[in-house]
Amino acid sequence: MARQLRPVGIEFVESAPVRHVFARQISAPPETVFSALAEDVPGWTAWFAAVTLARPFDDGARREIRLRGGVRFLETVLAAKGPEVYAYRVDATNAPGARALVEEWRLAPAGTGTRVQWTFAAAGTPPFQVALRLGRAGLGRAFRDAVISLDRRLTAA
């Protein structure tokens, strides 16, 4: 990994200079969704198209993630409070310009299903932050497609 990022806490999702928040309701129950997020980390490759490798280590306290295009992350899990929240911080990445990054998944009951909210919070160089702001629509599509795919996977199981 080329860059060590600033070790921020979960509160960073509220104070980051760039915050993207997306939400969608799915039919799978919160407990099932939480399990897919927090306990079946390798399974992310089956439902999140951008993820090519997802590997937990240190008894699930850390993760290695690889994305299409070659971006890599080493992450620390900040919160795994089932079935409500799963959050992680990027500790190191090869993505240029990143200085701090936290992702938080919040789950809430919605009828017989789940309201899934994903917050992508980041800080970086000015060009990095501009790129993230311009990339909001793409991140939103990636989230929507991933959550739809996750729901199909969970309801088929």
Secondary structure as UniProt FT lines:
FT   STRAND          3..4
FT   TURN            10..11
FT   HELIX           12..15
FT   STRAND          18..26
FT   HELIX           30..34
FT   HELIX           35..39
FT   HELIX           41..43
FT   HELIX           44..47
FT   TURN            49..50
FT   STRAND          51..57
FT   TURN            58..61
FT   STRAND          62..67
FT   TURN            68..69
FT   STRAND          72..81
FT   TURN            82..84
FT   STRAND          85..93
FT   TURN            96..97
FT   STRAND          98..110
FT   TURN            111..112
FT   STRAND          113..124
FT   HELIX           126..134
FT   HELIX           136..156
//
